[in-house]
């Protein structure tokens, strides 16, 4: 992955996390969204592992649409969840990126 691709993905993750935070003003909605973020994060741990680089995480993000929909539908479905899936996905990657070997804020 190129630096441009990594930075582009990081911007998407940051933006998704910001938008999810703005959308989750209702405590019940926040709880549902965070359960979905956790489901995607658990799958990230399984797919990427605990030792990874931002390049590896960006590569996983490129294919995440294929598996994140299935994971959320199985582990944390809530009314209207497909509508917020991109925010959930981006937020999970945003938080998971902090564990990358080459992470810099």
N, C-alpha and C positions, 0 to 999 in steps of 0.2 A: 504494500500500500504506500502511496506517495504521501508526503507531508500535506499536500493540498487535500487529498481525500480524507486524511485523518482529521484535519482542522474543520473540514466541512461537516463531517460526522459529529465532531464535538459541538459545533454550533447548533446542529439539529438536536442533540441531546440536551444542551443547555436550554434551548428554546422550548422544547417539549416539557422539560421539568418546570420551567417558569409558568407555562400555560396550564399545566396540570395543577400547580399550586394555586393559581388564580381561580381555576374552575372548582376547586375542592373547598369552597367556603362552608358548605353544609357538612356537619360532622359525620352524618351517615354516608354521604357521598365520598367524603375523604377516606373513611374506613374501607369502603368498597374499592376505591381506586388504589389505595395502599396495599390491599390484599392482592390485587392484580399485579402491582409492581413487584411484590414479593414472589409471586408465582413465576414471573418472567426472570427475576433475579436468581431464583433457585435453579431454573433451567440454564441460565448463563453459567452458574457454577459448574453444572454438570458438563456443559458443552465446551467451556473455555478453560475451566480449572481455576486454581488459586494463584498460579504464576503465569502471567501473561503480559504482553505489551499492548500499547494502544493500537498498533497495526493489526495485531491478532484480534483485538476486540472490534475494530472497524470491519474486518473481514467477516466476523460473526454477525455484525449489524446488517451487512449487505444481504444476508440470507434470513434475517430474523422474521420477516413477514410470513415466511413459510411455516415456521414452527410456533411463533408467539400466539397466533390466533388459536391454534389447537390447545396450547397450554392454558390460556386464559379461559377458553370455553370449558375445559375439563376441570380446572382447579379453582377458579374464582369468577364464575359467570355472575353477572348482575344485569338488571334491566338496562338495555341500551349500551352494553359493553363494547360492541364493535365500533361505535361512534367515538370512543375514547382510546381505542387500542393504540393508535400512534403515539399518543401522549404517555400512556403507560409504558410502552416499549422504550421510548426515548428517555423517560425518567429512570427506568431500570439501568439502562446503559450509562446514563449520566452518573448515577451513584456507583455503579460497578467500576467505572473508569478510574475512580480514585485509588483502586487497588493495583493499577498497572505499574509495572516496574519502572516505566519511563514517564509516569504521570507528573505533570507540573500544572499548577492552577493557572 
